[in-house]
Amino acid sequence: MQLGMIGLGRMGSNMTKRLEERGHELKTYDPQVDSTAATLEELRDQLSAPRTFWMMVPAGAITEQTFQTLIAIAEAGDVIVDGGNSNFHDSQRRYAEAKERGVNFVDAGVSGGVWGLANGYCLMVGGDDDAVAQVEPVFRDLAPEDGYAHVGASGAGHFTKMVHNGIEYGLMQAYAEGFAVMEKSEFGLDLHEIAGIWRYGSVVRSWLLDLLHSAFEEEGTHLEKIRGYVEDSGEGRWTIAEAIAEDVPVPVITAALFARFASREDESFAAKVNAALRNQFGGHAVKAAAVKEAE
């Protein structure tokens, strides 16, 4: 089928290649790289009605701007797919706005990262049945076998992907803490070797463990070249916010998010308070802060 791919970053370009390899006709738009279209209007004109536009751009202002342009130029019966990590509330709003103009909107949670070109992408899709059916040939060819589902109504795709990423935070933090304990132990453990054997037969084996094993192989057992600074792209925060709204306890995901916050502090004021209090009530020694040289 025909598809207009908007955004040719690492994900969008690989998805385009995967679809072209499976016989789909792709038209593309990205102002930063060579594309078949120089504008969204030109992209529209390169596609036959009813058209399918796939937005693969960063969540937030760029997605909103792209969406507003698309609903202004799209025609009734066209489908707009948002494959980025948008907040599901925004997806529900965009669905309603598109519906008013006779345009269909589908939210697609996408997981697979840079490995998706070869391995396929797990797809969690939300939207009306007829709109999803129009795009389903693309969904099935992007995903590996049994890796795609129409999970529910508008917003359900991005909601499911949000929770997926919240779970990812917890899994990553558990690996991080366990390997930190082993790295500090008295045994001089070979963490690369341990990550390797845990991939076979262990109850903690997973694709994340495969990736950690690769990281040790590429960066060294102590990851000397990597700074321990961990960003978050928002989905963990949204998961926790929804859990609070639904009175669902999510202590592991919450702790994992806060650990990411802590990783960004060169000097933790909270740790200073802890150290000062221990010194005050118990006379425990404190370490002097490093003195900065005058500029």
C-alpha positions as CSV (number, residue, x, y, z in Angstrom):
1,M,0.0,0.0,0.0
2,Q,1.0,3.7,-0.2
3,L,2.2,5.5,2.9
4,G,3.4,9.0,3.5
5,M,6.2,8.9,6.2
6,I,6.8,12.1,8.0
7,G,10.1,12.1,9.9
8,L,13.2,10.2,8.7
9,G,15.2,10.0,11.9
10,R,16.6,6.6,13.1
11,M,13.2,5.2,13.6
12,G,11.4,6.7,10.6
13,S,14.1,5.9,8.1
14,N,14.4,2.3,9.3
15,M,10.6,1.8,9.2
16,T,10.6,3.2,5.7
17,K,13.3,0.8,4.6
18,R,11.4,-2.2,6.2
19,L,8.2,-1.3,4.4
20,E,9.8,-0.7,1.1
21,E,11.6,-4.1,1.4
22,R,8.1,-5.7,1.8
23,G,6.6,-4.0,-1.3
24,H,5.0,-0.9,0.0
25,E,5.2,2.4,-1.8
26,L,6.6,5.1,0.5
27,K,6.5,8.8,0.0
28,T,8.5,10.8,2.5
29,Y,8.8,14.3,4.1
30,D,11.6,15.5,6.4
31,P,13.1,19.0,6.0
32,Q,16.4,17.8,7.3
33,V,17.1,15.0,4.8
34,D,16.4,14.0,1.2
35,S,12.7,13.3,0.8
36,T,10.3,12.7,-2.0
37,A,8.4,15.8,-1.0
38,A,9.5,19.3,0.0
39,T,6.3,20.2,1.9
40,L,3.5,18.4,3.5
41,E,1.2,19.7,0.8
42,E,3.5,18.1,-1.8
43,L,3.5,14.9,0.2
44,R,-0.3,14.9,0.1
45,D,-0.4,15.3,-3.6
46,Q,2.0,12.4,-4.1
47,L,-0.5,10.0,-2.4
48,S,-3.7,8.6,-3.8
49,A,-6.9,9.1,-1.8
50,P,-7.7,7.8,0.8
51,R,-4.3,8.7,2.0
52,T,-2.3,7.4,5.0
53,F,0.1,9.8,6.7
54,W,2.5,8.4,9.4
55,M,4.0,10.9,11.8
56,M,7.3,9.7,13.2
57,V,8.5,12.9,14.9
58,P,9.4,13.8,18.5
59,A,6.5,14.1,20.9
60,G,5.5,17.6,21.9
61,A,5.6,20.8,19.8
62,I,6.8,19.2,16.6
63,T,4.1,16.5,16.7
64,E,1.4,19.2,17.4
65,Q,2.6,21.5,14.6
66,T,2.7,18.6,12.1
67,F,-0.7,17.3,13.1
68,Q,-2.3,20.7,12.8
69,T,-0.8,21.2,9.3
70,L,-2.0,17.7,8.3
71,I,-5.6,18.1,9.4
72,A,-5.8,21.4,7.5
73,I,-4.7,19.8,4.2
74,A,-6.0,16.3,4.6
75,E,-9.3,15.2,3.0
76,A,-12.2,13.2,4.4
77,G,-11.3,9.5,4.7
78,D,-7.6,10.1,5.0
79,V,-5.8,8.6,8.1
80,I,-3.2,10.2,10.2
81,V,-1.1,7.8,12.3
82,D,1.0,9.1,15.2
83,G,3.8,6.6,15.8
84,G,5.7,8.8,18.3
85,N,5.7,8.6,22.1
86,S,2.8,11.1,22.5
87,N,0.8,11.4,25.7
88,F,-2.4,9.5,25.3
89,H,-4.5,12.5,26.4
90,D,-3.1,14.4,23.5
91,S,-3.9,11.5,21.2
92,Q,-7.5,11.5,22.3
93,R,-7.8,15.2,21.7
94,R,-6.2,14.9,18.3
95,Y,-8.6,12.1,17.4
96,A,-11.6,14.4,18.3
97,E,-10.2,17.3,16.3
98,A,-9.5,15.1,13.3
99,K,-13.0,13.6,13.5
100,E,-14.6,17.0,13.2
101,R,-13.0,17.4,9.8
102,G,-13.8,13.8,8.7
103,V,-10.2,12.8,9.0
104,N,-9.2,9.6,10.9
105,F,-6.6,9.5,13.6
106,V,-4.8,6.4,14.9
107,D,-2.3,6.3,17.8
108,A,0.5,3.6,17.4
109,G,2.8,2.8,20.3
110,V,6.0,1.6,18.7
111,S,8.8,-0.4,20.5
112,G,11.9,-1.9,18.9
113,G,14.4,0.9,18.7
114,V,17.2,0.8,16.2
115,W,16.8,-3.0,16.0
116,G,13.4,-2.8,14.5
117,L,14.6,-2.8,10.8
118,A,15.8,-6.3,11.1
119,N,13.7,-7.7,14.0
120,G,10.4,-5.8,13.5
121,Y,8.6,-3.4,15.8
122,C,6.1,-4.3,18.5
123,L,3.0,-2.2,17.7
124,M,0.2,-1.2,20.1
125,V,-2.5,0.5,18.1
126,G,-5.5,2.6,19.2
127,G,-8.3,4.0,17.1
128,D,-11.5,3.2,15.2
129,D,-11.8,-0.2,13.5
130,D,-12.2,1.1,10.0
131,A,-9.2,3.5,10.3
132,V,-7.0,0.8,11.7
133,A,-8.1,-1.6,9.0
134,Q,-6.9,0.9,6.3
135,V,-3.4,0.9,7.8
136,E,-3.3,-2.8,8.9
137,P,-1.1,-4.0,6.0
138,V,1.6,-1.6,7.1
139,F,1.2,-2.6,10.8
140,R,1.5,-6.3,10.0
141,D,4.7,-5.8,7.8
142,L,6.3,-3.5,10.4
143,A,5.8,-6.0,13.2
144,P,7.3,-9.4,13.7
145,E,4.9,-12.4,13.8
146,D,2.4,-11.9,16.7
147,G,4.0,-8.5,17.4
148,Y,1.0,-6.3,16.5
149,A,-2.4,-5.7,18.2
150,H,-5.3,-3.3,17.8
151,V,-5.5,-2.8,21.6
152,G,-8.5,-0.5,21.9
153,A,-10.2,2.8,21.2
154,S,-8.5,6.2,20.6
155,G,-5.6,6.7,23.0
156,A,-5.3,3.0,23.9
157,G,-2.2,2.6,21.8
158,H,-0.2,5.4,23.4
159,F,-1.5,4.5,26.8
160,T,-0.3,0.9,26.5
161,K,3.1,2.1,25.2
162,M,3.3,4.5,28.1
163,V,2.9,1.7,30.6
164,H,5.3,-0.5,28.6
165,N,8.0,2.2,29.0
166,G,7.2,2.6,32.7
167,I,7.9,-1.2,33.1
168,E,11.0,-0.7,31.1
169,Y,12.3,1.8,33.7
170,G,11.8,-0.7,36.5
171,L,13.5,-3.5,34.6
172,M,16.5,-1.4,33.7
173,Q,16.9,-0.1,37.2
174,A,16.8,-3.6,38.7
175,Y,19.6,-4.7,36.3
176,A,21.5,-1.5,37.1
177,E,21.4,-2.0,40.9
178,G,22.2,-5.7,40.7
179,F,25.3,-5.1,38.6
180,A,26.4,-2.2,40.8
181,V,26.4,-4.5,43.8
182,M,28.5,-7.1,41.9
183,E,30.8,-4.4,40.6
184,K,31.6,-3.3,44.2
185,S,32.0,-6.8,45.6
186,E,35.2,-8.3,46.9
187,F,35.2,-11.1,44.3
188,G,36.5,-9.2,41.2
189,L,33.6,-10.5,39.2
190,D,33.7,-10.4,35.4
191,L,30.4,-8.7,34.7
192,H,30.6,-9.3,31.0
193,E,30.9,-13.0,31.6
194,I,28.0,-13.0,34.1
195,A,25.7,-11.0,31.8
196,G,26.6,-13.6,29.2
197,I,25.7,-16.7,31.1
198,W,22.5,-15.2,32.5
199,R,21.2,-15.1,29.0
200,Y,20.9,-18.9,29.0
201,G,18.5,-20.7,31.3
202,S,18.3,-17.9,33.9
203,V,15.0,-16.6,35.0
204,V,16.3,-13.0,34.5
205,R,17.2,-13.5,30.9
206,S,15.8,-10.9,28.5
207,W,16.6,-8.8,25.5
208,L,17.7,-6.0,27.9
209,L,20.2,-8.4,29.3
210,D,21.4,-9.2,25.8
211,L,21.9,-5.5,25.2
212,L,23.8,-5.1,28.5
213,H,26.1,-7.9,27.6
214,S,26.8,-6.1,24.3
215,A,27.5,-2.9,26.2
216,F,30.1,-4.6,28.4
217,E,31.6,-6.0,25.3
218,E,31.9,-2.7,23.5
219,E,32.6,-0.3,26.5
220,G,34.4,-2.6,29.0
221,T,33.3,-4.2,32.2
222,H,33.4,-1.0,34.2
223,L,31.8,1.1,31.4
224,E,34.6,3.6,31.8
225,K,33.7,5.8,28.9
226,I,30.0,6.2,29.9
227,R,28.9,8.9,32.3
228,G,26.2,7.8,34.7
229,Y,23.7,10.4,33.6
230,V,20.2,9.0,32.7
231,E,17.6,11.0,30.9
232,D,13.9,10.3,30.8
233,S,11.6,11.0,27.9
234,G,8.4,11.4,29.9
235,E,6.6,8.1,29.7
236,G,7.7,7.0,33.2
237,R,6.3,10.3,34.7
238,W,3.0,9.8,32.8
239,T,2.7,6.2,34.0
240,I,3.2,7.3,37.6
241,A,0.7,10.2,37.2
242,E,-1.9,7.8,35.8
243,A,-1.2,5.3,38.6
244,I,-1.8,8.1,41.2
245,A,-5.1,9.0,39.4
246,E,-6.2,5.4,39.6
247,D,-5.0,4.7,43.1
248,V,-2.6,2.0,41.9
249,P,0.7,1.6,43.8
250,V,3.7,1.6,41.5
251,P,6.7,1.8,43.9
252,V,9.2,0.2,41.6
253,I,8.5,2.4,38.6
254,T,8.5,5.5,40.8
255,A,11.8,4.5,42.4
256,A,13.3,3.9,39.0
257,L,12.3,7.4,37.8
258,F,13.7,9.0,40.9
259,A,17.0,7.1,40.4
260,R,17.2,8.7,37.0
261,F,16.7,12.1,38.6
262,A,19.5,11.4,41.1
263,S,21.9,10.4,38.3
264,R,21.9,13.9,37.0
265,E,23.2,15.5,40.1
266,D,26.9,16.1,40.3
267,E,26.4,16.9,44.0
268,S,23.3,15.9,45.8
269,F,22.0,18.4,48.3
270,A,19.8,15.7,49.9
271,A,22.9,13.6,50.5
272,K,24.5,16.7,52.1
273,V,21.5,17.0,54.5
274,N,21.8,13.3,55.3
275,A,25.5,13.6,56.0
276,A,25.0,16.7,58.2
277,L,22.3,15.1,60.2
278,R,24.4,11.9,60.9
279,N,27.2,14.2,62.0
280,Q,24.9,16.2,64.3
281,F,23.1,13.3,66.1
282,G,25.8,10.7,66.1
283,G,29.1,12.5,65.6
284,H,29.7,10.6,62.3
285,A,32.5,12.0,60.2
286,V,31.7,14.1,57.1
287,K,33.8,14.5,54.0
288,A,34.8,18.0,53.1
289,A,33.4,19.4,49.8
290,A,35.8,19.9,47.0
291,V,37.1,23.5,46.8
292,K,36.5,25.1,43.5
293,E,39.5,27.1,42.1
294,A,38.8,30.8,41.6
295,E,38.3,31.7,37.9
